[in-house]
């Protein structure tokens, strides 16, 4: 691998920063300490910063030469509301909060790139280091954009990266087109009429209506959308009743819908509403239908994905750059890709052997209470960020 010597020599100090952030996790829009750590490091290295976009966001501004061209590199920095099981020295000090998705590592890789840029500006133009809050459900990318990210800091393209457990360190994955799904939630309340369970004819039982509804939703997937279009409807909660001998007045269904296109999402939402309302009407029940669209699908620009692939290949070799298998997980970097060309890639996090053993499942999977970011990735991820920015700003030169 062609790793930059400058990031290798500083990897241990950056890993210490990463572990400090891991020990002090902060949730959506609460990343004040994390932002302070980032801002202090960038300032120490002589990189101007801007704070406050998306409440706690930090943007580092690395300029060189006279070109007005610019590129953005983004890392998310929030933690998850879950209890950590690890007992190592840098385990979370805050009950119910944990860096279980590696955002502490994403910050570390971008900081390592910033430290290199501070002394080695082998480009003509501007690199924006974007440290984004509230990826885990808060829509921090959207908030930064609404606060003026792309107007205050004009850039031609923006790139993101996420660690991916279960694959050998030294590999990347990137592809054009949809790579992560839209994330959406629904809540359906069926209003029936309560009665004694031994006299159901005196009421309107919402429970069998709910059962019909769950089954009928799957016909949207199997019979309404094209078989080649991806879509998932998962009813994950059903709440009804308080006693075994009482037919309840109401039943509530909640769950999630995931798609790779807005067109399929429109179809699913429309058909779910029709099915819900018509099934309730058929049983003389009332229906309350709520559908909330959270994150749109993450869709990589074809040209930018291929550009990123070429940079990765120059670092780890063609054979270690894989096609990105789309996942039904969601990512709010999607908002940035709606506004700017760019690509969101995966960097392999290994098989979990780097973290404390004895608990937790599999190869240190994301959102697992035994997860820990693999510090071995810091030099590789930083090298990718540096080479990507340098190559992008050199692109088109004679």
C-alpha positions as CSV (number, residue, x, y, z in Angstrom):
1,X,0.0,0.0,0.0
2,X,1.2,3.5,-0.8
3,X,0.6,5.1,2.6
4,X,1.9,8.7,3.3
5,X,4.8,8.6,5.7
6,X,3.6,11.8,7.3
7,X,0.3,10.2,8.5
8,X,2.0,7.0,9.6
9,X,4.4,9.0,11.9
10,X,1.5,10.9,13.5
11,X,-1.0,7.9,13.6
12,X,-0.4,7.2,17.3
13,X,-1.2,10.7,18.4
14,X,-4.3,10.9,16.2
15,X,-5.4,7.5,17.6
16,X,-5.1,9.0,21.1
17,X,-7.5,11.8,20.0
18,X,-9.8,9.2,18.6
19,X,-9.9,7.2,21.8
20,X,-10.5,10.4,23.8
21,X,-13.5,11.1,21.6
22,X,-14.7,7.5,22.0
23,X,-14.5,7.9,25.8
24,X,-16.6,11.0,25.7
25,X,-19.5,10.3,23.2
26,X,-22.0,13.0,22.4
27,X,-25.4,12.6,20.7
28,X,-27.1,14.5,17.9
29,X,-26.4,18.3,18.1
30,X,-24.8,17.8,21.5
31,X,-21.2,17.4,20.1
32,X,-19.8,20.5,21.8
33,X,-16.8,18.8,23.4
34,X,-16.1,16.9,20.3
35,X,-16.3,20.1,18.2
36,X,-14.0,21.8,20.7
37,X,-11.4,19.0,20.3
38,X,-11.5,19.2,16.5
39,X,-11.4,23.0,16.5
40,X,-8.4,23.0,18.9
41,X,-6.4,20.6,16.8
42,X,-7.1,22.4,13.5
43,X,-6.2,25.7,15.1
44,X,-3.0,24.2,16.6
45,X,-2.0,23.2,13.1
46,X,-2.7,26.6,11.6
47,X,-5.9,25.7,9.8
48,X,-8.6,28.4,9.9
49,X,-12.0,27.1,11.1
50,X,-15.7,28.1,10.9
51,X,-18.0,26.9,13.6
52,X,-21.8,26.7,14.1
53,X,-23.2,25.3,10.9
54,X,-25.8,22.7,12.0
55,X,-25.3,24.0,15.6
56,X,-22.1,22.1,16.4
57,X,-20.5,21.6,12.9
58,X,-16.9,22.5,12.2
59,X,-15.4,23.4,8.8
60,X,-11.6,23.5,8.4
61,X,-10.4,25.7,5.5
62,X,-7.1,24.6,3.8
63,X,-6.1,27.0,1.0
64,X,-3.1,27.0,-1.3
65,X,-2.2,28.8,-4.5
66,X,-4.5,31.1,-6.5
67,X,-7.1,28.7,-7.9
68,X,-10.8,29.2,-6.9
69,X,-11.4,25.4,-7.3
70,X,-12.5,23.6,-4.1
71,X,-13.5,20.1,-2.9
72,X,-15.2,19.0,0.4
73,X,-14.3,16.0,2.6
74,X,-16.9,15.1,5.2
75,X,-16.7,13.1,8.5
76,X,-19.6,12.7,10.9
77,X,-19.0,13.0,14.7
78,X,-22.0,12.0,16.7
79,X,-22.5,8.9,18.9
80,X,-25.5,6.6,19.5
81,X,-27.8,6.4,22.5
82,X,-26.8,2.9,23.6
83,X,-24.8,1.3,26.4
84,X,-21.2,0.2,25.7
85,X,-20.2,-3.3,26.8
86,X,-16.4,-2.8,26.3
87,X,-14.2,-2.4,29.4
88,X,-11.0,-1.2,27.8
89,X,-9.5,2.1,28.9
90,X,-11.2,4.3,26.3
91,X,-14.7,2.9,26.8
92,X,-17.5,5.4,27.1
93,X,-17.6,7.4,30.3
94,X,-21.2,8.4,29.7
95,X,-23.9,5.8,30.5
96,X,-26.3,5.2,27.6
97,X,-24.0,6.9,25.0
98,X,-21.5,5.1,22.8
99,X,-19.5,5.5,19.6
100,X,-20.8,2.3,18.2
101,X,-20.7,3.3,14.5
102,X,-17.1,4.6,14.2
103,X,-17.8,8.3,13.8
104,X,-14.9,8.8,16.3
105,X,-12.7,7.0,13.7
106,X,-14.1,9.1,10.8
107,X,-13.2,12.2,12.7
108,X,-9.7,10.8,13.3
109,X,-9.1,10.0,9.7
110,X,-10.1,13.5,8.5
111,X,-8.1,15.1,11.3
112,X,-5.0,13.1,10.2
113,X,-5.5,14.4,6.7
114,X,-5.8,17.9,8.0
115,X,-2.6,17.6,9.9
116,X,-0.8,16.5,6.7
117,X,-2.4,19.3,4.7
118,X,-1.1,21.8,7.3
119,X,2.5,21.1,6.3
120,X,2.1,19.6,2.8
121,X,-0.2,21.6,0.5
122,X,0.5,19.9,-2.8
123,X,-2.5,21.4,-4.5
124,X,-3.8,24.6,-6.0
125,X,-7.2,25.5,-4.6
126,X,-9.1,24.8,-1.4
127,X,-9.9,21.7,0.6
128,X,-12.8,22.0,3.0
129,X,-12.7,19.6,6.0
130,X,-16.4,19.1,7.0
131,X,-17.0,17.7,10.5
132,X,-20.7,17.1,10.6
133,X,-23.0,16.6,13.6
134,X,-26.1,14.5,14.0
135,X,-25.9,11.8,11.3
136,X,-27.6,9.3,13.6
137,X,-31.2,10.5,12.9
138,X,-30.8,14.2,13.4
139,X,-30.2,15.1,9.7
140,X,-27.0,17.1,10.5
141,X,-26.0,17.2,6.8
142,X,-29.3,18.9,5.9
143,X,-28.9,21.4,8.8
144,X,-25.4,22.3,7.7
145,X,-26.6,22.9,4.2
146,X,-29.6,25.0,5.3
147,X,-27.2,27.0,7.4
148,X,-25.2,27.8,4.3
149,X,-22.5,25.1,4.0
150,X,-22.4,25.2,0.2
151,X,-23.0,29.0,-0.2
152,X,-20.4,30.0,2.4
153,X,-17.9,27.4,1.1
154,X,-18.5,26.8,-2.6
155,X,-17.1,23.5,-3.7
156,X,-17.3,21.5,-6.9
157,X,-17.8,18.1,-5.2
158,X,-18.1,16.5,-1.8
159,X,-16.9,13.1,-0.6
160,X,-17.8,10.9,2.4
161,X,-16.5,7.7,3.8
162,X,-17.7,5.1,6.4
163,X,-15.9,2.2,8.0
164,X,-17.3,-1.2,7.1
165,X,-16.7,-4.2,9.4
166,X,-16.2,-7.8,8.2
167,X,-13.8,-7.1,5.4
168,X,-10.0,-7.3,5.5
169,X,-8.2,-4.0,6.3
170,X,-6.6,-2.6,3.1
171,X,-9.8,-2.7,1.0
172,X,-12.2,-0.1,-0.2
173,X,-15.6,-0.3,-2.0
174,X,-17.2,2.4,-4.2
175,X,-19.7,2.4,-7.0
176,X,-21.9,4.8,-8.9
177,X,-25.6,5.0,-8.3
178,X,-27.6,4.2,-5.2
179,X,-25.4,2.7,-2.4
180,X,-27.6,3.3,0.7
181,X,-31.4,3.5,1.0
182,X,-33.9,6.1,2.0
183,X,-35.1,5.8,5.6
184,X,-38.7,6.4,6.4
185,X,-41.1,5.6,9.3
186,X,-44.8,5.0,9.6
187,X,-47.4,4.8,12.3
188,X,-50.9,3.5,11.6
189,X,-53.6,3.6,14.3
190,X,-56.7,1.5,13.7
191,X,-59.6,2.8,15.7
192,X,-62.2,0.1,16.4
193,X,-64.7,-0.5,19.2
194,X,-63.9,-2.2,22.4
195,X,-66.0,-5.1,23.8
196,X,-65.9,-8.1,26.0
197,X,-63.7,-10.7,24.4
198,X,-66.5,-13.3,24.8
199,X,-68.9,-11.0,22.9
200,X,-66.8,-9.8,19.9
201,X,-69.9,-9.1,17.8
202,X,-70.6,-6.1,20.1
203,X,-67.4,-4.4,19.1
204,X,-65.1,-3.8,16.1
205,X,-61.8,-5.7,16.8
206,X,-58.8,-3.8,15.4
207,X,-56.4,-6.7,15.9
208,X,-57.5,-8.9,13.0
209,X,-57.5,-5.8,10.8
210,X,-53.9,-5.2,11.8
211,X,-53.0,-8.7,10.9
212,X,-54.6,-8.4,7.5
213,X,-52.8,-5.1,7.0
214,X,-49.3,-6.5,7.8
215,X,-49.9,-9.3,5.2
216,X,-51.3,-6.9,2.6
217,X,-48.3,-4.6,2.8
218,X,-46.1,-7.4,1.5
219,X,-48.1,-7.5,-1.7
220,X,-46.9,-4.0,-2.4
221,X,-43.4,-5.4,-2.5
222,X,-44.3,-8.6,-4.4
223,X,-47.0,-7.3,-6.7
224,X,-47.1,-3.5,-7.1
225,X,-43.4,-2.5,-7.6
226,X,-41.2,-3.9,-10.3
227,X,-39.3,-7.0,-9.2
228,X,-36.0,-5.4,-10.1
229,X,-36.7,-2.4,-7.9
230,X,-35.6,-2.7,-4.3
231,X,-37.9,-2.0,-1.4
232,X,-38.5,-3.1,2.2
233,X,-41.6,-2.7,4.4
234,X,-41.0,-3.8,7.9
235,X,-43.7,-3.6,10.6
236,X,-41.6,-3.7,13.7
237,X,-44.1,-2.8,16.4
238,X,-47.7,-3.8,17.1
239,X,-49.4,-2.5,20.2
240,X,-52.9,-3.4,21.3
241,X,-54.9,-4.4,24.4
242,X,-54.4,-4.5,28.1
243,X,-56.4,-7.6,29.2
244,X,-56.9,-11.1,27.9
245,X,-60.7,-10.8,28.0
246,X,-61.1,-7.4,26.4
247,X,-61.3,-6.5,22.7
248,X,-59.2,-3.3,22.6
249,X,-60.5,0.0,21.1
250,X,-57.4,0.5,19.0
251,X,-54.3,-1.1,17.6
252,X,-51.1,0.7,16.6
253,X,-48.6,-0.4,13.9
254,X,-45.2,1.1,13.4
255,X,-42.2,0.3,11.3
256,X,-39.8,1.4,8.5
257,X,-39.7,1.6,4.7
258,X,-36.5,1.5,2.8
259,X,-36.0,2.2,-1.0
260,X,-33.2,3.2,-3.3
261,X,-35.4,5.6,-5.4
262,X,-37.9,8.3,-4.6
263,X,-40.2,6.8,-7.3
264,X,-40.5,3.5,-5.4
265,X,-40.9,5.3,-2.2
266,X,-43.8,7.3,-3.6
267,X,-45.4,4.1,-4.8
268,X,-45.0,2.4,-1.4
269,X,-46.4,5.3,0.6
270,X,-49.4,5.7,-1.7
271,X,-50.3,2.0,-1.6
272,X,-49.8,1.7,2.1
273,X,-52.2,4.5,2.7
274,X,-54.8,3.1,0.3
275,X,-54.5,-0.4,1.9
276,X,-54.7,0.9,5.4
277,X,-57.7,3.2,4.9
278,X,-59.6,0.7,2.7
279,X,-59.1,-2.3,5.0
280,X,-60.3,-0.2,8.0
281,X,-63.3,1.0,6.0
282,X,-64.1,-2.6,5.0
283,X,-64.4,-3.5,8.8
284,X,-66.2,-0.3,9.9
285,X,-63.0,0.9,11.7
286,X,-61.3,4.3,11.4
287,X,-57.7,4.7,10.2
288,X,-55.0,7.3,11.2
289,X,-52.1,7.0,8.8
290,X,-48.7,8.8,9.4
291,X,-45.7,8.5,7.1
292,X,-42.5,10.4,7.8
293,X,-39.7,10.6,5.3
294,X,-36.4,10.8,7.1
295,X,-33.2,10.4,4.9
296,X,-33.4,10.2,1.1
297,X,-31.4,7.5,-0.7
298,X,-27.6,8.0,-0.9
299,X,-26.8,8.1,-4.7
300,X,-23.2,8.4,-5.8
301,X,-22.5,10.4,-9.0
302,X,-21.1,8.0,-11.6
303,X,-18.1,10.2,-12.6
304,X,-17.1,11.0,-9.0
305,X,-17.4,7.4,-7.9
306,X,-15.1,6.3,-10.7
307,X,-12.7,9.1,-9.9
308,X,-12.6,7.9,-6.2
309,X,-12.1,4.4,-7.4
310,X,-9.0,5.5,-9.4
311,X,-7.5,7.2,-6.3
312,X,-8.2,4.1,-4.1
313,X,-6.5,1.9,-6.7
314,X,-3.4,4.0,-6.7
315,X,-3.1,3.4,-2.9
316,X,-4.1,-0.2,-2.4
317,X,-4.2,-1.7,-6.0
318,X,-7.1,-2.4,-8.3
319,X,-7.7,-5.8,-6.7
320,X,-8.5,-4.2,-3.3
321,X,-11.1,-1.8,-4.6
322,X,-14.4,-3.7,-4.7
323,X,-17.8,-2.9,-6.1
324,X,-19.9,-1.3,-3.4
325,X,-22.8,-3.6,-2.5
326,X,-25.8,-1.4,-1.8
327,X,-27.2,-1.6,1.7
328,X,-30.7,-0.8,3.0
329,X,-29.1,1.2,5.8
330,X,-29.4,4.9,5.5
331,X,-27.0,7.9,5.6
332,X,-27.7,11.6,5.7
333,X,-24.7,12.3,3.5
334,X,-27.5,11.7,1.0
335,X,-28.5,15.4,1.4
336,X,-25.0,16.5,0.4
337,X,-25.2,14.3,-2.7
338,X,-28.5,15.9,-3.6
339,X,-26.8,19.3,-3.6
340,X,-23.4,18.4,-5.0
341,X,-21.7,15.7,-7.2
342,X,-19.7,13.3,-5.1
343,X,-19.3,9.8,-3.8
344,X,-19.7,7.9,-0.5
345,X,-17.4,5.0,-0.1
346,X,-16.7,2.2,2.4
347,X,-13.3,1.5,4.0
348,X,-12.8,-2.0,5.4
349,X,-12.7,-2.2,9.3
350,X,-11.3,-5.7,9.6
351,X,-12.7,-8.8,11.3
352,X,-12.9,-7.4,14.8
353,X,-9.7,-8.9,16.1
354,X,-8.5,-5.4,17.0
355,X,-11.0,-5.0,19.8
356,X,-11.6,-6.5,23.2
357,X,-12.7,-10.1,23.0
358,X,-15.2,-12.1,25.1
359,X,-18.5,-10.4,24.2
360,X,-20.4,-9.1,21.3
361,X,-21.2,-10.8,18.0
362,X,-19.4,-11.3,14.8
363,X,-16.7,-9.0,13.3
364,X,-17.4,-6.0,15.5
365,X,-20.5,-5.0,13.6
366,X,-21.9,-1.5,13.5
367,X,-24.4,-0.5,16.2
368,X,-23.0,-3.3,18.4
369,X,-22.4,-2.6,22.1
370,X,-19.0,-4.3,21.6
371,X,-17.9,-2.3,18.6
372,X,-14.7,-0.3,18.4
373,X,-13.1,1.5,15.5
374,X,-9.9,-0.1,14.2
375,X,-7.1,2.5,14.6
376,X,-5.1,0.7,11.9
377,X,-7.4,2.4,9.4
378,X,-6.3,5.9,10.3
379,X,-3.2,6.2,8.1
380,X,-5.0,4.5,5.2
381,X,-8.1,6.6,5.4
382,X,-6.1,9.8,5.8
383,X,-4.0,8.9,2.8
384,X,-7.1,8.4,0.7
385,X,-8.5,11.8,1.8
386,X,-5.2,13.5,0.9
387,X,-4.7,11.8,-2.4
388,X,-8.3,12.3,-3.4
389,X,-8.2,16.1,-2.7
390,X,-4.9,16.5,-4.5
391,X,-6.0,14.6,-7.5
392,X,-9.4,16.4,-7.7
393,X,-7.8,19.8,-7.6
394,X,-5.2,18.8,-10.2
395,X,-8.0,17.4,-12.4
396,X,-8.3,19.2,-15.7
397,X,-4.9,20.9,-15.5
398,X,-2.7,20.8,-18.7
